[in-house]
Amino acid sequence: MSSTLTRLPEWRALVEHRRGTVFDLRELFASDANRFARYSIAHGELLLDYSKHYLTDETVRLLVALADARCMRDWIRRLMSGERINTTENRPVLHTALRANAPVMLDGHDVTQDVAQVRAQMRRFSEALRSGAVKGATGRPISDVVNIGIGGSDLGPALAVEALAPYAAGQPRVHFMSNIDGAHVQAVLANLDPHATLAIIASKTFTTQETLTNANSVRAWLAKAVGPRTGEHFAAVTANSQAAQAFGVGKERIFEFWDWVGGRYSLWSAVGLPIAIAVGMDEYESMCDGARGMDEHFESAPLAHNLPVLMALLGVWYGDFHGTATHAVLPYDMRLKRLPDYLQQLEMESNGKRVTRDGEIVDYSTCPVVWGAPGTNGQHAFFQMLHQGTQLVPADFIACCKPHHHLPEHHSILLANCYAQTEALMRGKTADEARVELQAQGLSSEELERLLPHKVFPGNRPTSTLLLDALTPHALGALIALYEHKVFAQSVIWGVNAFDQWGVELGKRLADRILPELAQDTRVTTHDSSTNGLINYTKSKW
Amino acid sequence: MSSTLTRLPEWRALVEHRRGTVFDLRELFASDANRFARYSIAHGELLLDYSKHYLTDETVRLLVALADARCMRDWIRRLMSGERINTTENRPVLHTALRANAPVMLDGHDVTQDVAQVRAQMRRFSEALRSGAVKGATGRPISDVVNIGIGGSDLGPALAVEALAPYAAGQPRVHFMSNIDGAHVQAVLANLDPHATLAIIASKTFTTQETLTNANSVRAWLAKAVGPRTGEHFAAVTANSQAAQAFGVGKERIFEFWDWVGGRYSLWSAVGLPIAIAVGMDEYESMCDGARGMDEHFESAPLAHNLPVLMALLGVWYGDFHGTATHAVLPYDMRLKRLPDYLQQLEMESNGKRVTRDGEIVDYSTCPVVWGAPGTNGQHAFFQMLHQGTQLVPADFIACCKPHHHLPEHHSILLANCYAQTEALMRGKTADEARVELQAQGLSSEELERLLPHKVFPGNRPTSTLLLDALTPHALGALIALYEHKVFAQSVIWGVNAFDQWGVELGKRLADRILPELAQDTRVTTHDSSTNGLINYTKSKW
């Protein structure tokens, strides 16, 4: 029996359209000189070129019809208005309220007032840190801030701090400690002076095992140098103020974050504090403004010209109708090198689900594997497979027209490579074209025929290109919000709840069982033979 | 018509085996208490547990039969003996000679003598740098070394320098500059003192656009501080000694690398110089010894107990018979955080091909998308999708029994999570098990039924676990060689040449055409409308 989604006439129309149409990108470009104008949208400081995709006006019409059939507009309204759409956790989803400039009511209360209060607290604290007014227990001004957090409490701030480095004053320096691996703790602390270091503990529940274990080790490291007054070296971002106080964090340094903010959408909350510390509160707020601009676009633009909706529909088109399993994110910008990591969480934790909101097991593909690396590095690593491998990998190429540096030759080469790659992926090189080239090299005909198949590029590989005017805080905010809403729009098509993450629970539970077993002297026999074997082998090496 | 490979009776036997067998991992473990002992192999300081896979003795027998049908043993011999198996480039493939301890003859000449010479040169130079004897043009000892290289001239050394940080003396510090993006150049140079900085230019041809452009910018940065004698701040690793000398590198600081070393296998050549500088030549040679141990195992172990061959066959089993498209690499070790990037090149550039050595277009899947991130970070990012998504993602979990740090609690938590994840992926959680848990929480039956489907984990998700005794140079060498040979063994099954990379040529060519167009004042019209549009839009923003 088919699922609710695949039974829809709009879905079946797409199946038919796919079956009955040859999408030949070279041909589509050859037959329409206006294809770029037709399938690109400039919005503020962003341009989305989606012309190098398997689509015609009919494709767009059918995809939008599918979005309509899934009540996309209504879902967008429900998201923006604070309904309890995170149904399995019975929570509203209000990350957009964090950047709103009009009241957002939740149970009769305007949450933007709470947001404004925490924002004011962030401004005070970040400005005090940046001015050198915050001192450690031994009187030294804080020169280094360590953000202790994992997942959403790490990836978003780390992305933004790296991306906006040209806006940083350089003081205090901001570092990120995420992994429970003691090697990470050691590596981060290696070059820091405890007298001048402050750590932010970012955990909604204040119980995240990695974060709290790391925080305890950092506290021990501080105590050795500064004595018992380690509390002066901590701040906390949490919904559990009591636990943070019990840890020793002063009340005025505890920044609230609410249960209506999902971890992977939390850089707009006080989880963004490291960003404000690194680049200043004005730039942080400019990032929020950029995101709000995208919120407004998402809410108001017609679906066929709505950037997040279009990107969402393209993902559905490839994953569900062309059988693609992955989606590559290829920023031609070293400062966006953490974007693939960030989007891995945003997309795969949100939509990596096989059960719909209504409890139906799906019979279609949901979230692809999201992966990537900065260009041009990727060209020297895995692009071989994109060009001549056996899998179709749709990709987002992302670049900035203007750099922040003064090495214009570098930037031109960077962009030339970016545009050349999408051109090459689209055009490919036919056997006839390859033959002409090989003939020009004077190969014998035997040698030529032997090499020819290796020199052919099948082409017809689809890509989007996203151009930012420059990597400003405002543009970064818009870019992140674009992907957030793309992910939400896909969840609407797939019918899944993008805001829970039950799939992370089982592993945590089992780890709690294994941890004491690692400390036992006796052989462990409580698991399958593989898990037992791994535990016992490990202990035999200790 | 089917391809040579898929026509093989051994292939068709696997198709039948797949069709006729239910692989239920819980069941397989329940019915065989010795499954771990049966399907795990300890080799030196490595343990491979492949028991959590869809396999029985019959599966192993059929997979090995396929390897035999593809003449695996003979291909291994050809690889090790220096035959010209890179046929499309007419080159031998001799990275194993770089770590051999017996003569390897190429055209009547023992190449290991050349290797020994370059090794001696690496030892002299790295020791001089480490002792502070190497001075810049203005008489200052070198404190920082920048490796300028991309792809294979970057990923391998960067992986090893990070992985072996506990073995580093701390002087000189080693940095990596790869991307053409000027932001990367600026970020690397920001904290360096030109008087005390030496750069290694690593490029086989000495024409790699990114590397040479970056080298020129570094030279300009040096010249501003030290004047015209910038040559004293460079070394080069290249097969094009003339070009390096023309750039200004002194002859004694040019390290040869040969055309029989592929870029992605080059960390065993002088491309490994940054490793020797960071951790010392003895540790670098220990890494080579570890790799040689794996070479010997690959050459001599029976296929059914041959680690690289088994890992290769598992990849083929999933990709070609179970339809998986990706392969996750999940090091539970922050020092191996670059391993996924490294393996992306090693695997995808080697086997991301759709044409066999004989020019046949394949009708089967070759290289998957290789991706991953360190645990436990991945658990807080994309593991949701691994557990409850719609795609099967086979994964390698990699961990070290003993850490280098003194935070044992951290290490136990790290390993407990690693083992718990493979257990959770294998077992899952049935509806009955989830129901019992929800009942214990006292949910109403309506609420329980609503939540139940979200709490179910399908399980039966296969993983390998690789345990290293500790992340020593020797173990790292073995680990890298293990993957190198896995990739080669897969190329043998798929019939592709793992050592060329024609798929990177077209983009380079097209970039050369676009670069001058970016400098023109006039609108560009020579491409498809998308590529024209992107170029013209960019210029409108300048």
HADDOCK unambig.tbl for C-alpha pairs under 7 A between the chains (distance, minus, plus):
assign (segid A and resid 29 and name CA) (segid B and resid 528 and name CA) 6.23 0.50 0.50
assign (segid A and resid 29 and name CA) (segid B and resid 529 and name CA) 7.00 0.50 0.50
assign (segid A and resid 33 and name CA) (segid B and resid 529 and name CA) 6.15 0.50 0.50
assign (segid A and resid 34 and name CA) (segid B and resid 529 and name CA) 6.73 0.50 0.50
assign (segid A and resid 35 and name CA) (segid B and resid 529 and name CA) 6.42 0.50 0.50
assign (segid A and resid 36 and name CA) (segid B and resid 529 and name CA) 5.34 0.50 0.50
assign (segid A and resid 36 and name CA) (segid B and resid 530 and name CA) 4.75 0.50 0.50
assign (segid A and resid 36 and name CA) (segid B and resid 533 and name CA) 6.49 0.50 0.50
assign (segid A and resid 51 and name CA) (segid B and resid 530 and name CA) 6.51 0.50 0.50
assign (segid A and resid 88 and name CA) (segid B and resid 451 and name CA) 6.46 0.50 0.50
assign (segid A and resid 150 and name CA) (segid B and resid 377 and name CA) 6.53 0.50 0.50
assign (segid A and resid 150 and name CA) (segid B and resid 380 and name CA) 6.65 0.50 0.50
assign (segid A and resid 151 and name CA) (segid B and resid 377 and name CA) 6.49 0.50 0.50
assign (segid A and resid 151 and name CA) (segid B and resid 380 and name CA) 4.54 0.50 0.50
assign (segid A and resid 151 and name CA) (segid B and resid 381 and name CA) 5.49 0.50 0.50
assign (segid A and resid 178 and name CA) (segid B and resid 377 and name CA) 6.96 0.50 0.50
assign (segid A and resid 179 and name CA) (segid B and resid 376 and name CA) 5.93 0.50 0.50
assign (segid A and resid 179 and name CA) (segid B and resid 377 and name CA) 5.76 0.50 0.50
assign (segid A and resid 180 and name CA) (segid B and resid 376 and name CA) 6.70 0.50 0.50
assign (segid A and resid 180 and name CA) (segid B and resid 410 and name CA) 5.82 0.50 0.50
assign (segid A and resid 180 and name CA) (segid B and resid 414 and name CA) 6.16 0.50 0.50
assign (segid A and resid 181 and name CA) (segid B and resid 333 and name CA) 6.44 0.50 0.50
assign (segid A and resid 181 and name CA) (segid B and resid 334 and name CA) 6.29 0.50 0.50
assign (segid A and resid 181 and name CA) (segid B and resid 410 and name CA) 5.82 0.50 0.50
assign (segid A and resid 181 and name CA) (segid B and resid 411 and name CA) 6.15 0.50 0.50
assign (segid A and resid 181 and name CA) (segid B and resid 414 and name CA) 6.03 0.50 0.50
assign (segid A and resid 182 and name CA) (segid B and resid 405 and name CA) 6.43 0.50 0.50
assign (segid A and resid 182 and name CA) (segid B and resid 407 and name CA) 5.85 0.50 0.50
assign (segid A and resid 182 and name CA) (segid B and resid 410 and name CA) 5.46 0.50 0.50
assign (segid A and resid 182 and name CA) (segid B and resid 411 and name CA) 6.51 0.50 0.50
assign (segid A and resid 183 and name CA) (segid B and resid 334 and name CA) 6.42 0.50 0.50
assign (segid A and resid 183 and name CA) (segid B and resid 335 and name CA) 6.99 0.50 0.50
assign (segid A and resid 183 and name CA) (segid B and resid 405 and name CA) 6.40 0.50 0.50
assign (segid A and resid 184 and name CA) (segid B and resid 334 and name CA) 6.13 0.50 0.50
assign (segid A and resid 325 and name CA) (segid B and resid 325 and name CA) 6.30 0.50 0.50
assign (segid A and resid 333 and name CA) (segid B and resid 181 and name CA) 6.44 0.50 0.50
assign (segid A and resid 334 and name CA) (segid B and resid 181 and name CA) 6.29 0.50 0.50
assign (segid A and resid 334 and name CA) (segid B and resid 183 and name CA) 6.41 0.50 0.50
assign (segid A and resid 334 and name CA) (segid B and resid 184 and name CA) 6.12 0.50 0.50
assign (segid A and resid 335 and name CA) (segid B and resid 183 and name CA) 6.98 0.50 0.50
assign (segid A and resid 344 and name CA) (segid B and resid 381 and name CA) 6.46 0.50 0.50
assign (segid A and resid 344 and name CA) (segid B and resid 382 and name CA) 5.90 0.50 0.50
assign (segid A and resid 345 and name CA) (segid B and resid 381 and name CA) 4.07 0.50 0.50
assign (segid A and resid 345 and name CA) (segid B and resid 382 and name CA) 5.14 0.50 0.50
assign (segid A and resid 348 and name CA) (segid B and resid 382 and name CA) 5.14 0.50 0.50
assign (segid A and resid 348 and name CA) (segid B and resid 384 and name CA) 6.84 0.50 0.50
assign (segid A and resid 348 and name CA) (segid B and resid 385 and name CA) 5.53 0.50 0.50
assign (segid A and resid 349 and name CA) (segid B and resid 381 and name CA) 6.18 0.50 0.50
assign (segid A and resid 349 and name CA) (segid B and resid 382 and name CA) 5.29 0.50 0.50
assign (segid A and resid 349 and name CA) (segid B and resid 384 and name CA) 5.18 0.50 0.50
assign (segid A and resid 349 and name CA) (segid B and resid 385 and name CA) 6.16 0.50 0.50
assign (segid A and resid 352 and name CA) (segid B and resid 384 and name CA) 6.05 0.50 0.50
assign (segid A and resid 352 and name CA) (segid B and resid 385 and name CA) 3.94 0.50 0.50
assign (segid A and resid 352 and name CA) (segid B and resid 388 and name CA) 6.34 0.50 0.50
assign (segid A and resid 352 and name CA) (segid B and resid 389 and name CA) 4.30 0.50 0.50
assign (segid A and resid 353 and name CA) (segid B and resid 385 and name CA) 6.35 0.50 0.50
assign (segid A and resid 353 and name CA) (segid B and resid 388 and name CA) 5.20 0.50 0.50
assign (segid A and resid 353 and name CA) (segid B and resid 389 and name CA) 4.42 0.50 0.50
assign (segid A and resid 353 and name CA) (segid B and resid 390 and name CA) 6.68 0.50 0.50
assign (segid A and resid 354 and name CA) (segid B and resid 388 and name CA) 5.92 0.50 0.50
assign (segid A and resid 354 and name CA) (segid B and resid 389 and name CA) 5.29 0.50 0.50
assign (segid A and resid 354 and name CA) (segid B and resid 390 and name CA) 5.49 0.50 0.50
assign (segid A and resid 355 and name CA) (segid B and resid 453 and name CA) 6.73 0.50 0.50
assign (segid A and resid 355 and name CA) (segid B and resid 454 and name CA) 6.42 0.50 0.50
assign (segid A and resid 359 and name CA) (segid B and resid 450 and name CA) 6.82 0.50 0.50
assign (segid A and resid 359 and name CA) (segid B and resid 453 and name CA) 5.46 0.50 0.50
assign (segid A and resid 359 and name CA) (segid B and resid 454 and name CA) 6.94 0.50 0.50
assign (segid A and resid 365 and name CA) (segid B and resid 390 and name CA) 5.68 0.50 0.50
assign (segid A and resid 366 and name CA) (segid B and resid 390 and name CA) 6.17 0.50 0.50
assign (segid A and resid 371 and name CA) (segid B and resid 371 and name CA) 6.60 0.50 0.50
assign (segid A and resid 376 and name CA) (segid B and resid 179 and name CA) 5.92 0.50 0.50
assign (segid A and resid 376 and name CA) (segid B and resid 180 and name CA) 6.70 0.50 0.50
assign (segid A and resid 377 and name CA) (segid B and resid 150 and name CA) 6.54 0.50 0.50
assign (segid A and resid 377 and name CA) (segid B and resid 151 and name CA) 6.50 0.50 0.50
assign (segid A and resid 377 and name CA) (segid B and resid 178 and name CA) 6.95 0.50 0.50
assign (segid A and resid 377 and name CA) (segid B and resid 179 and name CA) 5.75 0.50 0.50
assign (segid A and resid 379 and name CA) (segid B and resid 504 and name CA) 6.91 0.50 0.50
assign (segid A and resid 380 and name CA) (segid B and resid 150 and name CA) 6.64 0.50 0.50
assign (segid A and resid 380 and name CA) (segid B and resid 151 and name CA) 4.53 0.50 0.50
assign (segid A and resid 381 and name CA) (segid B and resid 151 and name CA) 5.48 0.50 0.50
assign (segid A and resid 381 and name CA) (segid B and resid 344 and name CA) 6.46 0.50 0.50
assign (segid A and resid 381 and name CA) (segid B and resid 345 and name CA) 4.07 0.50 0.50
assign (segid A and resid 381 and name CA) (segid B and resid 349 and name CA) 6.18 0.50 0.50
assign (segid A and resid 382 and name CA) (segid B and resid 344 and name CA) 5.90 0.50 0.50
assign (segid A and resid 382 and name CA) (segid B and resid 345 and name CA) 5.15 0.50 0.50
assign (segid A and resid 382 and name CA) (segid B and resid 348 and name CA) 5.14 0.50 0.50
assign (segid A and resid 382 and name CA) (segid B and resid 349 and name CA) 5.29 0.50 0.50
assign (segid A and resid 383 and name CA) (segid B and resid 504 and name CA) 6.67 0.50 0.50
assign (segid A and resid 384 and name CA) (segid B and resid 348 and name CA) 6.82 0.50 0.50
assign (segid A and resid 384 and name CA) (segid B and resid 349 and name CA) 5.17 0.50 0.50
assign (segid A and resid 384 and name CA) (segid B and resid 352 and name CA) 6.02 0.50 0.50
assign (segid A and resid 384 and name CA) (segid B and resid 501 and name CA) 6.25 0.50 0.50
assign (segid A and resid 384 and name CA) (segid B and resid 503 and name CA) 4.57 0.50 0.50
assign (segid A and resid 384 and name CA) (segid B and resid 504 and name CA) 5.50 0.50 0.50
assign (segid A and resid 385 and name CA) (segid B and resid 348 and name CA) 5.52 0.50 0.50
assign (segid A and resid 385 and name CA) (segid B and resid 349 and name CA) 6.16 0.50 0.50
assign (segid A and resid 385 and name CA) (segid B and resid 352 and name CA) 3.92 0.50 0.50
assign (segid A and resid 385 and name CA) (segid B and resid 353 and name CA) 6.37 0.50 0.50
assign (segid A and resid 387 and name CA) (segid B and resid 503 and name CA) 5.63 0.50 0.50
assign (segid A and resid 388 and name CA) (segid B and resid 352 and name CA) 6.34 0.50 0.50
assign (segid A and resid 388 and name CA) (segid B and resid 353 and name CA) 5.21 0.50 0.50
assign (segid A and resid 388 and name CA) (segid B and resid 354 and name CA) 5.92 0.50 0.50
assign (segid A and resid 388 and name CA) (segid B and resid 503 and name CA) 5.72 0.50 0.50
assign (segid A and resid 389 and name CA) (segid B and resid 352 and name CA) 4.30 0.50 0.50
assign (segid A and resid 389 and name CA) (segid B and resid 353 and name CA) 4.43 0.50 0.50
assign (segid A and resid 389 and name CA) (segid B and resid 354 and name CA) 5.27 0.50 0.50
assign (segid A and resid 390 and name CA) (segid B and resid 353 and name CA) 6.69 0.50 0.50
assign (segid A and resid 390 and name CA) (segid B and resid 354 and name CA) 5.47 0.50 0.50
assign (segid A and resid 390 and name CA) (segid B and resid 365 and name CA) 5.68 0.50 0.50
assign (segid A and resid 390 and name CA) (segid B and resid 366 and name CA) 6.17 0.50 0.50
assign (segid A and resid 401 and name CA) (segid B and resid 538 and name CA) 5.29 0.50 0.50
assign (segid A and resid 401 and name CA) (segid B and resid 541 and name CA) 6.54 0.50 0.50
assign (segid A and resid 402 and name CA) (segid B and resid 542 and name CA) 6.72 0.50 0.50
assign (segid A and resid 405 and name CA) (segid B and resid 182 and name CA) 6.43 0.50 0.50
assign (segid A and resid 405 and name CA) (segid B and resid 183 and name CA) 6.40 0.50 0.50
assign (segid A and resid 407 and name CA) (segid B and resid 182 and name CA) 5.84 0.50 0.50
assign (segid A and resid 410 and name CA) (segid B and resid 180 and name CA) 5.83 0.50 0.50
assign (segid A and resid 410 and name CA) (segid B and resid 181 and name CA) 5.83 0.50 0.50
assign (segid A and resid 410 and name CA) (segid B and resid 182 and name CA) 5.46 0.50 0.50
assign (segid A and resid 411 and name CA) (segid B and resid 181 and name CA) 6.15 0.50 0.50
assign (segid A and resid 411 and name CA) (segid B and resid 182 and name CA) 6.50 0.50 0.50
assign (segid A and resid 412 and name CA) (segid B and resid 515 and name CA) 6.46 0.50 0.50
assign (segid A and resid 412 and name CA) (segid B and resid 518 and name CA) 6.86 0.50 0.50
assign (segid A and resid 413 and name CA) (segid B and resid 515 and name CA) 6.23 0.50 0.50
assign (segid A and resid 414 and name CA) (segid B and resid 180 and name CA) 6.16 0.50 0.50
assign (segid A and resid 414 and name CA) (segid B and resid 181 and name CA) 6.03 0.50 0.50
assign (segid A and resid 416 and name CA) (segid B and resid 511 and name CA) 5.02 0.50 0.50
assign (segid A and resid 416 and name CA) (segid B and resid 514 and name CA) 5.43 0.50 0.50
assign (segid A and resid 416 and name CA) (segid B and resid 515 and name CA) 5.25 0.50 0.50
assign (segid A and resid 417 and name CA) (segid B and resid 511 and name CA) 4.96 0.50 0.50
assign (segid A and resid 419 and name CA) (segid B and resid 531 and name CA) 6.33 0.50 0.50
assign (segid A and resid 420 and name CA) (segid B and resid 507 and name CA) 5.42 0.50 0.50
assign (segid A and resid 420 and name CA) (segid B and resid 510 and name CA) 5.18 0.50 0.50
assign (segid A and resid 420 and name CA) (segid B and resid 511 and name CA) 4.89 0.50 0.50
assign (segid A and resid 421 and name CA) (segid B and resid 507 and name CA) 5.08 0.50 0.50
assign (segid A and resid 423 and name CA) (segid B and resid 531 and name CA) 6.45 0.50 0.50
assign (segid A and resid 424 and name CA) (segid B and resid 506 and name CA) 6.30 0.50 0.50
assign (segid A and resid 424 and name CA) (segid B and resid 507 and name CA) 5.53 0.50 0.50
assign (segid A and resid 450 and name CA) (segid B and resid 359 and name CA) 6.83 0.50 0.50
assign (segid A and resid 451 and name CA) (segid B and resid 88 and name CA) 6.45 0.50 0.50
assign (segid A and resid 453 and name CA) (segid B and resid 355 and name CA) 6.73 0.50 0.50
assign (segid A and resid 453 and name CA) (segid B and resid 359 and name CA) 5.47 0.50 0.50
assign (segid A and resid 454 and name CA) (segid B and resid 355 and name CA) 6.42 0.50 0.50
assign (segid A and resid 454 and name CA) (segid B and resid 359 and name CA) 6.94 0.50 0.50
assign (segid A and resid 454 and name CA) (segid B and resid 502 and name CA) 6.72 0.50 0.50
assign (segid A and resid 455 and name CA) (segid B and resid 502 and name CA) 6.26 0.50 0.50
assign (segid A and resid 469 and name CA) (segid B and resid 541 and name CA) 6.73 0.50 0.50
assign (segid A and resid 501 and name CA) (segid B and resid 384 and name CA) 6.26 0.50 0.50
assign (segid A and resid 502 and name CA) (segid B and resid 454 and name CA) 6.72 0.50 0.50
assign (segid A and resid 502 and name CA) (segid B and resid 455 and name CA) 6.26 0.50 0.50
assign (segid A and resid 503 and name CA) (segid B and resid 384 and name CA) 4.55 0.50 0.50
assign (segid A and resid 503 and name CA) (segid B and resid 387 and name CA) 5.63 0.50 0.50
assign (segid A and resid 503 and name CA) (segid B and resid 388 and name CA) 5.72 0.50 0.50
assign (segid A and resid 504 and name CA) (segid B and resid 379 and name CA) 6.91 0.50 0.50
assign (segid A and resid 504 and name CA) (segid B and resid 383 and name CA) 6.67 0.50 0.50
assign (segid A and resid 504 and name CA) (segid B and resid 384 and name CA) 5.49 0.50 0.50
assign (segid A and resid 506 and name CA) (segid B and resid 424 and name CA) 6.30 0.50 0.50
assign (segid A and resid 507 and name CA) (segid B and resid 420 and name CA) 5.44 0.50 0.50
assign (segid A and resid 507 and name CA) (segid B and resid 421 and name CA) 5.08 0.50 0.50
assign (segid A and resid 507 and name CA) (segid B and resid 424 and name CA) 5.50 0.50 0.50
assign (segid A and resid 510 and name CA) (segid B and resid 420 and name CA) 5.18 0.50 0.50
assign (segid A and resid 511 and name CA) (segid B and resid 416 and name CA) 5.03 0.50 0.50
assign (segid A and resid 511 and name CA) (segid B and resid 417 and name CA) 4.97 0.50 0.50
assign (segid A and resid 511 and name CA) (segid B and resid 420 and name CA) 4.89 0.50 0.50
assign (segid A and resid 514 and name CA) (segid B and resid 416 and name CA) 5.43 0.50 0.50
assign (segid A and resid 515 and name CA) (segid B and resid 412 and name CA) 6.47 0.50 0.50
assign (segid A and resid 515 and name CA) (segid B and resid 413 and name CA) 6.25 0.50 0.50
assign (segid A and resid 515 and name CA) (segid B and resid 416 and name CA) 5.25 0.50 0.50
assign (segid A and resid 518 and name CA) (segid B and resid 412 and name CA) 6.86 0.50 0.50
assign (segid A and resid 528 and name CA) (segid B and resid 29 and name CA) 6.23 0.50 0.50
assign (segid A and resid 529 and name CA) (segid B and resid 33 and name CA) 6.16 0.50 0.50
assign (segid A and resid 529 and name CA) (segid B and resid 34 and name CA) 6.75 0.50 0.50
assign (segid A and resid 529 and name CA) (segid B and resid 35 and name CA) 6.43 0.50 0.50
assign (segid A and resid 529 and name CA) (segid B and resid 36 and name CA) 5.33 0.50 0.50
assign (segid A and resid 530 and name CA) (segid B and resid 36 and name CA) 4.73 0.50 0.50
assign (segid A and resid 530 and name CA) (segid B and resid 51 and name CA) 6.49 0.50 0.50
assign (segid A and resid 531 and name CA) (segid B and resid 419 and name CA) 6.33 0.50 0.50
assign (segid A and resid 531 and name CA) (segid B and resid 423 and name CA) 6.45 0.50 0.50
assign (segid A and resid 533 and name CA) (segid B and resid 36 and name CA) 6.48 0.50 0.50
assign (segid A and resid 538 and name CA) (segid B and resid 401 and name CA) 5.29 0.50 0.50
assign (segid A and resid 541 and name CA) (segid B and resid 401 and name CA) 6.55 0.50 0.50
assign (segid A and resid 541 and name CA) (segid B and resid 469 and name CA) 6.74 0.50 0.50
assign (segid A and resid 542 and name CA) (segid B and resid 402 and name CA) 6.73 0.50 0.50
